[in-house]
Amino acid sequence: LKLWLKKEIMNAEERFFRYVEKTNYCWNWTGSLNKGHGRFWLNGKTVRAHRYSYELHNGYIQDGMHILHLCNNKSCINPDHLKLSTRSENVSNGSRGFFNKI
């Protein structure tokens, strides 16, 4: 059973990364977008690409937590540009982006 689950997960990851264009800076989502954020079909439902990328690289996102795009590029799924945050932190960051403050 574990081997089967791992195979299914790998297939989802491979399918996911077919929609990623890696640049020297951002990893841009080239698949479906909704208000600038990438969308990905997984296990019968739509998930946000940046949240999926964050979980692949960093682990589970607790309920109520948001993912902040440090580069302020909504289609970016580069895990180095994604930070776990509260809603208020995400809203207060607005269009500035962390990297834009440097």
C-alpha positions, 0 to 999 in steps of 0.5 A, a space after each residue: 500500500 505504501 508503495 502505491 501511495 508513493 507512486 500516486 504522489 510522485 505522479 501528482 508531483 510530476 504532473 504539477 511540475 509540468 506547469 512550472 517555468 523556473 527562472 533565475 528568480 521565480 518559479 512561474 506557474 504556467 497552468 490555470 490561474 485564478 486572480 493571478 494564483 495558480 490552480 492545480 487539480 488534485 484528488 478531485 479538487 482544485 488546490 492553489 499551486 503556491 500552497 501545494 508547492 509550500 506543502 511539498 517543500 515545507 510540510 503541512 499548512 495549519 488551518 487558518 494560515 496563509 502563504 505570503 509571496 515574498 516576491 509579490 508574484 502571485 503566480 510564483 511557486 518557488 518555495 524560497 519565495 513562500 512564507 507561512 503567515 497570518 491573514 493580517 500579515 499577508 494583508 498588511 504586506 499587500 503589494 509591497 512584497 518582502 523582496 521589494 523592501 530591500 
